[in-house]
Amino acid sequence: MTDSGGETLGLVAGAGRLPFEVARGARDAGRRVAVVAFHGFADPALADVADALHWVRIGELGALLAALHAASARDVVVAGNVPKEQLFAADRVRVDARGAAFLASLRDRSDDSILRALGDALESEGLRVEAQTTWVAHLLAPVGVLGDVAPTASQTADVAWGWPIAKAIGRLDIGQTLVVKDRSVLAVEAIEGTDAAIRRGAALARGGACVLKVFKPGQDPRFDAPTIGPDTLGTLVETGAALLAVEAGRTLVLERDEVRRRADAAGIAVVGVPGGSA
């Protein structure tokens, strides 16, 4: 760890590559980055891109807040995946007094309720929660085809048909991902997450499934930005899916060159759809 100078950004980190990208973006802009990482989810290699690293378990909200204050963080970004089903795994959760009060205050345990309440808890401590995209705007998906494989007329029709359904599912805070084929809904993402929903829907499609990933209407832009990367493409290849449509300008594409390479090699169309339409 080396000191990058500047004001400190607190980074609350879950699993995946997004915390690395946020840390690099902030450090490139001259900010110090203090990472508070969730044990069992975040990658220990975050130490290589952080000025400080502190570990907490899911549920240790008091310890998380104390670590951010100890690092003199003023702004905070929450980035990285914590699979929701893991919130019910006793070996991954250790609830402290502040965490217990937080859980008791929730009106329900939907994604939006949990994340908005977390944002409120952080801001009640004088911390300003920034959007995940603040330091990684260059990763947002552009409009149009990403790669050399264009969608067929049938696939384009499936995206146009499924897009408002995906938005409606998002509005209900069920999930961001929908799997369709021949204007039939094959799978809706719920607690199991994107990859499991793709596998379930693609198995029913027996090849040629179209996967749609959207920004949920009314979603808090500070949290849970739709994100794809090489692992997503790996799941599409594994299941024989034919197309991935994401919301342009609101979906983060990690390791874009590798995503393009894998998609082109497998003959999968990856398309950025203008927000609100298809």
Number of C-alpha atoms within 10 A of each C-alpha: 11 11 13 17 12 12 14 23 27 29 28 22 28 23 19 18 18 24 26 21 18 26 29 18 19 19 22 12 12 15 20 25 29 26 30 27 27 25 18 17 19 23 18 12 9 20 17 13 21 22 22 20 20 17 18 19 20 23 21 18 23 16 20 23 18 12 21 25 15 10 21 15 22 17 18 25 25 25 28 27 19 17 14 15 10 15 14 10 10 9 11 16 18 15 19 16 12 17 18 15 12 18 16 10 11 14 10 11 12 15 17 19 14 17 18 16 17 19 21 15 16 19 15 10 13 13 20 18 21 17 18 23 22 13 19 19 15 13 18 21 25 20 15 15 17 21 20 15 18 18 21 12 9 12 23 17 16 24 31 15 18 24 25 15 16 26 23 16 21 23 16 13 18 18 26 27 27 29 31 28 26 17 15 12 19 21 21 26 23 17 16 14 17 24 17 16 22 27 19 17 26 27 16 14 22 12 14 18 27 32 28 26 26 27 27 25 15 11 17 15 14 19 22 21 22 19 24 21 19 19 15 17 24 16 17 26 17 12 20 20 28 23 29 24 26 33 27 21 18 23 25 25 22 22 14 18 14 14 22 22 16 19 25 17 13 18 19 25 23 26 25 22 26 16 16 13 11 18
